[in-house]
Amino acid sequence: MSVLNKKVSYFPGITATAQGVGVDLLTLLQSNKHKEAILRLRESNEDEQKRLKEKLPCYTVAGFFSRRCEEGLIQLTGLAAVDLDSAQDYDAVHLINELKKIDCIAYAGLSCRGKRLFCIVPFKYPDKYERQYERLKKSFIDMGLPMGDDCHKRISQPRFVSWNGDATQFFNHDAKPYHLVPVEKTYYNFKTTIQSTSPAVPVNAFEWCVNQQNKHYSFCQGARHEYIVHLVRYCNIKGLSKDETLKGCLQFIEADFSEGEIEKIVRHIYTKQADSHAKSPFSQRARSFDSKAVQEQREEEQQLFDPVRPKKSKEKEDLRPVKLRTSATESNPVEREGWDQDTAELENFFASTDLPATPVRLNQYSTVTNIASFIHSHLETVKVNNGKGTFLPYLNRLQELKQVLTKNLN
């Protein structure tokens, strides 16, 4: 019996939340029912694709529901869906063949528009779904394949139906359950009278809040609204006035991200979350201890957004990484503080180099089919997430491409 023989909820459309019926997931994945609709969608232009996609049925991989919400859960499937948006820059067929080597992936195939991959992974501890999903994200990042988002961390998250032939999908009916779970942490907070030599309130409080947010969020296409929401919430709890926060946030106005949208976010949060205003002002201090009671004094901002990290776990990683990058930086695991110089050199190189119109093979595992798109998307990601170790694979792949193009020029 396949690990994919699970009862899931199937809905006639993305807006339907109470009209779901139970279907077998494996039967749905193997069905040709939606083949013509999917092929027509993939052959359409981008605007038409969005319209056609909204008409497709959808299903919930993680469970069977009476209503499509967490409260409507009837039974968990023990499965999780993963969107690999970062795979769009690679040859999909080759990457699918590489993913077959990972024994905990039960299914992989193209999404409905045919541009990205999605996988289905069985979990060993379904009752710890959110924690296992968080750890699964890290496993894919370690492979150099960060997820585009973590929307499927919600068990009720639906996904649109798709269709694939043998070349663009695979089934592993005996996939091993993914067993890794993040190490639990214990925190102890104590009031102290420790005097700090630094000012209680920064000279530019809003800029300080922005710097803290940039450690965890990025203001980029598709995430701008979420970024402003997190920033305004943080300014609110730090005690900044609504006018001061609004004035600072208006610097993020763009052609398709208006002043009105920003004002609406600020007004909503300062009204609805008024009881959180100045809940954690700059003058407060706290201490944090890890699970072994090793005392470390932290500045308040670090305590809020950079919790104590436990010592390295000795757990054995069973998810074997697909090695998609090679660079000199891999021999030195110390994360560099910033990539400004590397980014500038790469930009100058690509701007002054005639880019090939044909696919370029980076290494034995990956082939870039659209060079210009690959360079643009990777440079944008590197700039927005400068110095963040999670996004180092993007810089590595650009450097790898530069080496290949330089070799070809010579």
N, C-alpha and C positions, 0 to 999 in steps of 0.2 A: 504493500500500500504506500502511496506517495505521501510525503509530508505536506503536499499541496492539496490533498483531499480534505479540505476544510469548508465548513459552511460559512459563507459571507453574505452581507446584505448588498443587493443589487437595486439601484435606484434609476428611474427613467430619465432623470436629469440632475444637474448640479444643484438646482434650487429645490428639488424634492427632498424632504427630510423625514417624511412619515409614510411614504409609499413604497418602502423597500420590501423586496421579497428575498427569501433565502435561496442561494444557488451554490453549487460546488465550484470552488475557486479553480481547480485544475481544469474542469470542463469549460469554464469561462475563458481561461487563458488559451485553450486549444481550439476554441470555437471559431468558425469562419463567418459567423452571423454578421459581424460588423466590418468585414473585409472591404467591401465596396465603399462604404462610408469613409474608412480610414485612408484608402488609396486616393479617393477623391480629395480628401483634406490635404494629404501630403503633396498633391500636385497643384494646389491652389496657391495664390499669393498670400503674403503675410496677413493682410487685413481679412481676407476671406477665410483664412485658417482660424483666426480667432472667432469668427462668427460660427463656423461649422463646429468648432470644438465645443462651444457652449451648448450645442444641441445633442452632444453625445451622452449616453448613459454613463453611470459611474458606479463604483463598488468600494467597499471598505475592507481592506486587506486584514486589518488587525482584529476584526471581530464581527459578530452577528448582532444586529440591533433591532429593537422595536421602533425606535426613533433615532435619527442620526445625531446623537449627542452622547456624552459620557454617561448621563443618567439613563439613557435608553439601552445600555449594553446588556445583552443577554448572555453572551459567551465569547470569551477570547479565543482567537485561533492559534495564538502562540507565534504568529508571523508578523514581520515588519517590512514595510515598503521603503525603499531608498531611492531617491532621485539623484543621479550622478550628472549634474549639469556641467561639471568640468570636463566630462567626456566628449563634449561636442567638438572639441578641437582635434580629436583623434579619429583614426579610421575605426568605425564602429565594429565592423566584422572582426578585425584583428583583436580589438579590445575584448569583445565578447569571448573569443577563444582563450584569451589570457585569464578572464574571470572564471572560466571553467575549472581552473586549477585550484580555486579557493573552495574548500570542501563544505563551507557553511552557507554558500549561496545556492538556494533551491531553484531560482529562476532569474534570468536576465534577458532583457529584450528592449527594443526601441519603444519609446513613448508614442502617443498617438500622432504627433506631428513628424516623427521620424528623425528628429534632430538630437535627441538625448536618450540616454539609457536609464532604465530603472531596474532594480533588483528586488528580490524577495528573500528575506533571511529568517530562518526559524530561531526563536529565542528559547533558551533553556529555562529561563525564569519569567514566564509571562506575567506573573503578579508583580514583577519589578520592571515592567515594560519601559517606563520613561527613563529609568537609570541605565538599563541595558542599551537603550537607543542612544543615550548620551555617549556611552563608551564605544558603541559601534561607529559613531561619527568620527571619533578619534582614530579608530582602526583604518577607516578609509582615508583620512588625512595622512596617516603614516604611509599609505601606499602612494601618495601624491594624487589622490582623487577626492578632493574635498567635495562634500555635498553642496548643492546650490542653496538649499535651505533645509530646515528641519521640521517642515510642516507635518510630516508623518509621525512626529513625536507624539501628536495627539491621536489617540486610538480611534477616534471617530472620523479622522480625515479621509475623505474619499479620493479616488483617483479615476480619471477617465479611462474607458475601455480602449484597447489598442488591438492591433493585429500584426503578426510577424510570421515570416516564413522560416524555414529551417536555418537559413544563413544568418538571420538577424535575431535569433533567440536560442536559448538552451534550457533544458530542464535537468535538474539533479534531484530525483525523487527520494534519494537516500541522504540528503544533505544533513550534516551534523549540526545540532543546535549550537548557536553562538552562546558561549558561557561567560564571557567577561562582564564584570560589573565594576563600576568605579569604587575605589576604596572609600569607605565611610570616614567622615571627619568629625571630630568633636571640637567645639569651640567653647572657650570660657572667657567671659567679659567681666572685668572688674573696674570699678571706679578707682581712679588714682589721683594723686595730687602732683604728679610729675610736671615740672615746669618745662616749657618748651622755649627755646631761644628764637624760634620762628614766629612771625606775627600770627595772631589768632585768625585774622581775616586777610586773604591775599589782596595785593594791590588791585588786581583786576579779577574779581571773583568770578565773573562770567567766563573769562578766558580759562581760568583754572578748572571750572566745571567742564568746559569743552575738552580740555586735555585729558581729564579723567574718563570722559565718555569715549574718546578716541582709542582708549586702550581696549575697548570691548565692542565698539560699534563703528561702522563706517558710513559716511554720507555719500552714497553712490546710487546710481540708477537702480530703482526697484526697492531701495531701502531708506529713501529719504524721509518719508513720513514716520517710519518707525524710529529713525535716528532722532528726529526732532521731539517725538513723544518722550523718549528716554531722557533726552537732554533737559527738557522742560520739567519733567518730574524731579530730576536731580537738583536743578536750580531751586525748585520749590522747597524741597526738604532741607536744602542748605540755607534757606532764609532769604534768597534774592527776591526783590519785589517783582511784581508782574511786569511793570514798565521796563525795569532793567533787563529782565529776561527777554521780553519781546524785542527790545532794541537790539540786543545781541543776536537773537535768532534771525532777524531780518537780513543779516549778512549772507544767509543761505538761500536767498531768493534766486531762482533760475527761470528761464523762459517758460518751462512747463511745470514749475513749482512756485506757485504764486504767493504774494504777500498775504492774500486773504486766507489761504490754507494754513499758513503759519500762525496768523492771528487767531484763527479758529481753534487750533491746537492749544495755544497758550491760554486763551480765555477758558476753554473747557477744563483744562487741568487745574488751573488756579481756582476755578469755581467748585468743581466736583471734589477736589482733593485739598480743600482749604484746611481741613484738620491735620494735614501732614506738613503744613507750612512751618519751616524752621524746626522741624522735628529732630534734625541732626545738624545743628549749627556748627560753624567753624571752630568755635571755642571749646568743643568737647574733645576729650581724649579717651582712649581705651587701650587695653592690653589684650593680646590674643595668645593663646597657648595651643599647641597641637595636641594630638591624641596621646602623646607620651609626656605631656606636661612640661615640655621644654619652652620656657618663657621667652617671648620675643615682643618687644615693644614696637608697635606700628603707629604710623600716622593714621589719622582717622580715615582719610581717603583710601589708603591701602586696605584698611580693615573692611571697608564697605565693598570694594570691587576687586581686591586681590587677596582672597583668604589664604590662610596658612596651608601650605602644601605638605602632605605627608611624605615620608621617605619613600623611595622607589619601591614599588611592590615587586615581590619575587614571583608573581604569577606568571605562568608560561603562556606566551601569546601563540594561540593556535591558528589565528588568521594570518596566513602566509602572505606577505606583501608582494604585490606585483611591482617590480622595480621599473618605474617609468622615467627616472631621471638619473643623471650622473653629472657630477660637477666637483670641482676642487673643494667646495665648501663642505661636502659630505664627509671628508676625512677629519673635519674639525667641527664637532657638535656645538661649539660655543656660538650662540646666536649673536650676530653683529647688531650694533646699535642702530644702524640706518643704512639704506641702500642708495642714497642720493647719487653718489659718484657712479655706482654701477648702472643705475637707471639712465643717467645722462649719457654715459658711454654707449649704452645699448641704443638709445634714441638716435644719437648721432650716426651710429653705424647703420641702422636700418634706413634712416633718412637718406643716406648717401650711397645706398646699395640697391642695385636693380634686383627686385624680388622676382623669383621664378613664378611662372603661372601654373606650373605642374606641382603635384604633391611632393613633399620633401620628407624623407625618412630620417627621424631624429636618432633612433636607435633600434635595436631588434624588437622592441615592444611597441613602438608608437610611430605613426606617420601623420604629418600635418597636411590636410587637404586644402585648406584656405589660408595661405600664409599671411595675407594682409589682415584678415579678421583675427587670426591667432595673435599676431603682434599687438594689434590695437587692444584687444580684450585683456591680454596679459599685462601690458604696460599700465593700463588703467587700474588693474587690480593691485599691482606692485606699488603704484604711487599712493593709492588710497590707504594701503595697509603697510606702509613703509616700516621695515624693521620688525614686523610681527612674524615669529617663527612659523606660525600656522600657514602663512602664505609664501614661505620661502620656495616651495616647489615651482611657483609661477616664475620667480626670478631665475631659478635653475633651468627651466625649460627655455627661457629666452636666451640664456647664455649658451645652452646646448645648440640652439638654432644658429646663433652667431658663429659657433665653431664649425658647424656643418657648411654654412654659406661661405665662410672664409676659406675653408678647404676646397670647395668647389671653384672659387674664384682663382685659386692658385693652380 
